[in-house]
C-alpha cells in the first residue's frame, strides 16, 4: 500500500460532528507527511466520509452490529495485520474498545487514543472501562485540560500517559468582520440540535434579551433530533420572527459573518470546534462553563462563560455584550489572536506529528 508507516484512525462513523471533523482535518493534514493514513469506520460511513474520499484516503466500513460484536474486533485485527498498520489511533470510547482489542491481537506497535469529551466521569462503569483500556494504550490525548483532569483525577490513568493536544482550526477559512462592534445585534450558534447542546436554555435566555433589546435577533444553524421541539419552544415563547432556524449549513464561515456574538449553551463539551470557528471569525463568545469552554474563552478576554442550564445568567451575558459595542470589538480582536497563536490547525498537526514520532521511536526504534 505504501512504504510510509500507516496510521489507522478508528471511529464509529464520520457523521457530522466535532470529533469527526477533527479526524478529517488530521487525515487531510497528514497527506504530505512521513505517514500514510487510512480511516476505519466501525458502523457506517457518515456525511464526512465524502471529504475523506475526496482526499484520496482509503476508508473502510466494518458494519458493526448493535451491542458487543466480537466479529468486528477480529475483522479489524485482520485488516490491521494485513495492511501492516504501525499506529492505531482511536477516537472516543466505542472505537477505543474495538480499536485497542484489534490492535493488541494484530500486535500493532503504537496505540493512541484521543479523548474528545469528558467521557461520563460520574458513571462508575465507564470510569473503570476507560481505566482498563488505558493499560493497553500508549498515549491518551485529551483535547482539553478539563478532559485531562477527568482522566487523571477520576479515572486514575497514569499521568505519564496523558498528553493534551488542543484541537485546531484552519484560520484561513475564517475572516473577522470589518466592523465587529457595529451592525445589527445578532446572537448566533452553530451546533447539533440535540439534548446535550441545550438550546432550550438558549431560547429562554433570548426571551429575556428581547425585554431589553427588542430589535435583537437569534440565528440557529444546525439540525438534529431536537429540531421540531425547538421550533415549538420558540413559538411558545413568542419568538417567531425573531429566531431564524437555518438547518444544516455548509457555509459556516458566511453564517458567522452575520453574528455579533457566538453562543453555546451546552451541558457538556470536550473542546468545541464551533467555538474555535467563531473565535477564528473574530466573534465574542458567550458559552456555558462546561468542558473546555473556559480554556478557549479565557473570560473576560474573548467572551463570557456562565453556569449551564441558567437562562437568566445566559441572557444577562447576552445583554451585557450587545449593549457594549466597544467591549465586543475588544473581544473580537482577542478571539482571533488567541486562535492564531494557540489553536490553529498547523500547531495541532505539528503536535500530533511529534507525538507519533516519539511513540514510533520508543516502540519501533529509529526516528522518521
N, C-alpha and C positions, 0 to 999 in steps of 0.2 A: 504493500500500500504506500509506504514512504520510509525513507531512511531516518527520518526525524523521530524522536520519542513521541509516542501518541498519548494524548490526554483524552480520556473518555469522560465527558460531562454527563452525569446520570441525573435525570429529572423524571417526575411523574408524567409531565406533558409540557408543551410550550404554549399553553393557553395565555391569554392576555393577563399580565400581572408583573409586579416589580421584580420578583425572583427571575421569572422567565426573561425579562428584559435584560437583566444582568448577564444571564447565560449567553444571550445573543451578542451582547457587547463584548464579552470575553472571547467568544469564538471569532468574531469579526476582528478584534484587536490582535489576535494571535496568528492571523493569516500569514504574515511575513516574518514570523519569529523562528526560533530554533525548535519549535514544537509544531506538531500537527494535531488538529482537533477532530473528534467525532462527537456526535450527540446521541445519547441513548434515552429514548422516551419509553418509560415502562408501561404506560397506559395508552395514551393516544398522542397524535401529533400536536394539535392545537394551532391557533391562528399564527403564532410567531414562527412556526415551522417553515413557512414560506420565506421568511427572512434568511433562515439558515440555508434553504435550498438555493436562494439567490446568490449566496456567498460561495456556492460550490462545495460546501462542507457536508460530508456524509451524515445522514440522520437515519437511525434505525428505530423501529417501534416493536415492542415486545408483547403488547396486548395482554398485559397482566389482568388476571381475573380478580373479582372482588375478594376481599379477605386475604389471608396469608396464602400466597400462591408460590409454593416452593419450586414449581417447574420453571417459573421466571428466573429464580436465582440460578438454577442450573443452566438455563439457556443463555443468560447473561454471562455466566462464568465461561461457558464455551466460546462465546463471542470474544471476550477479553483475551482468552488464551490464543485463539486462532489469529487475532489481529495483533498479538504481542504488545498489548497496551502497557505503557510504563507508569501512567498515573491515572487513577480513578478519582474523579472529583465529583462528589455528590452534593446535592443541594436540597436541604431540609429533611425532616425526619423520615418520611416514607421512602425516599430514594436512598437515604443513608443505610437503612436496614438492608435493602436488597443489594445496593452497590457494594457495601462493605463485605457482606457474606460472599458475594460473587467474586470480589477481588481477592479475598482470602483463599477461596477454592482455586482460583486461577493463578495464585501466587504473584499477583501484581505487586511490584515493589513499593510503590508510593500510593498512599491513600489520604486524600484531603477532603475535608467536609466544610462547606460554608453554611453558617447559621444565619438565615435571612430574617429571623424573628426571635422572639423570646422563648418560644417552644414550651408554652404552658408550664411555668415554674410552680404552679400550685397543684399540678396533677402528679401525685407521687409515682404512679406507674410510669408516666412518660419521663420523669426525672431519672428513675432507675434505668430505663431503657437507654436514655441518652448517655448516662454514665458508663453503662456496659459497652455501648458502641464506641465510646471514646477510647477504650482499651486497645482496640484494633486499628485505630485511626492515628496517622502520624501527626496531623495538624488539624485543629479546629479553628475555623476562621469566622468569628462573629463579625457582622457588618457594622456593629456599633459597640461602644464601650458598655452600654447598658446590657446588651445581649452577652457580652463577655463576662460581666459580673454575675449574671444568672448561671453561666457555665461554671464559674469558679466557686461562687458562694453558695449556690443552691444545689447544683448537680455534682459539686466537689470534683470536677475534672482537673487533672494535673495542670497547674498554671503554665508549665513549660510547654504544653501542647497548644496553648491559646495564642493566636496571632491575629489581632484585629486589623482588618483592612476595610476602610470605608468604601462604599460604592462611589463610583464617579460618573460624571455626566459629560457628554461631548459638548463643550461650551460653545463651539462654533455653530451649533444648531439653534442657539437662543440669543436673541438680541434684546437688550433693555429698551424700553420706550424712551423717546427723547424728552418727554415731559412727565416723569414719574409722579410728580405731585399735582398734576393738573388733569383735566378731562372729567368725564362722567364718573360718579362714585360707584364702582362695581366691585363687589366681593365675588370671588370665583373659586371653584375647586375642580380638580381632575382626579377622579377616584372611581374604583369599582363600587357600584351601589349595592353594598352588602352589609350585614348587621355590624361587623366589627368596625366599619367606617362611620357608623352612627350619624348619618346625615339627618336624621330626625332632630337631633340636638342642634345641628347647624340651621335647620329651618326655623326652629323655635327661637334661636338666637337672632336670626334675621328679622323675625317678627318684632323683637324688642327694638332693633335698629330703626325700623320704619316709624316707630313712635316719635323718634327724634330727628331722623333724616328721611323724610318721606320720598325723596327722589332717588334713594339708593336702589341698586339692582343687585341681583344674585344670579350667577350663571353656574350651572352644574353640568360638567362634562363627564360622561361615563355611563355604563349600563351594568345591569346585574339583577339579582333576584329580588331586590327591594324596590325596583323601578316603579311598579304600579302603586305600591304602598306610599312611596314618597310623593308621587303626583297627587294622590288622595290627601295626604297630610298637608301639602302646600295649599290645596283648595280649601281644606278645613280651616286653615289659619288665615284665609283670606289673602293669600299671596299670589293668586292668579294675576298674570300680567306683570308681576314684579320679579318672578323667578323664571328663568329660561333653562329648560332641560334640553341639552344638546345631544344626548345619547353618546354612543361610542364615537370618538373623534380620532381621525388620523392626522389632523393638522394641529397638534397641541401647541407648537410654538406660536401659531397665529391666534389661537384661542387665548393664550396667556397675555398677548398684547392688549386684549380688551379689558384686563383686570387692573384694579387699583391695589387690591390686596388678594393674596392667595391664602386659602384656609384649608385646614384638615382637622376633622372632628373625631378622629379615630379613638377607639378604646384600647387598641394595641397596635404597635408598629415595630418593625425592625429598623431599617433606615430607609425612609420613604423616597422613592425615585421621583415621585411627583413634586415633593418639596424641593428636591435638588433641581428639577427642571424649572420650577418657579423662581428659585434663587438665581439660577443661571440667567433667567429672563429679567433679573433685577426687580423682583417683587418683594415687598414686605410680607412677612409670614405671620399668620395667627393660627397657632396649632395647639392641640391638646398636649399636656405634659406626659406623654407616654413614649416608651421605646427610645429611639434615638432622636426624637424631635428636638429636645433641648440641646443636644450636641450640635445639631445642624444650625439652629436658630441663634444660639448664644444670646438669649434675651438680656437686655433690650437692644442688642447690636443689630440684628437682622429682622427682628419682629418680636412678638409676644407669645408666651405659652400660658395656658390656663388649665385648670383641672378638667378631666374628662367628664362627660355627662352633666355639665353645668351650663345650661343655655344662657343664664344671666351673665355669668363671667365671660363667656364667649362673645355674647352680644355687646357687652361693655368694652371689650377689647376692640371689636369692630368699630364702635362709635369713636373710641379714643383716637384711632388712627385715621378714620375717614374725616374727622374734623381738624386734623393737623397735617396739611399737605407738606409742610417743611420736614416734619418728622418722617413722613412716608418717603420723601426724597432721600433723606439721610440713610434710612434703612435699605432703600433700593440699591444705593451705591455699595453699602456694606454687604448685602446679599451676594451681589455679583462678584465682589472682590473675594469673599470667603470661598466661593465655589472655584474661582480661578486658581486660588492659592492652594487649597487643601482638598477639594472634592472634584477635581477634573478627571476625566476618564484616563488620560495618559498616565497620571500618577497611579491610579488603581492598577492599570495594566503593568506598570513597572514594578509595583509591589508584588503582584502575583508572579511575575517572571522571576523575581529574586527568590520568592518562596519556593517555586518549582525547582529552580537551580540548586538551592540549598538542600532540598529533600533528595533530589537525584544524586547530588554529590555524597550525601550521607548514606543513602540506601543502595546506590548502584556503584558509585565510585567514579571519580573523574568529573570535572566541570565541563559544561557545554560551551 
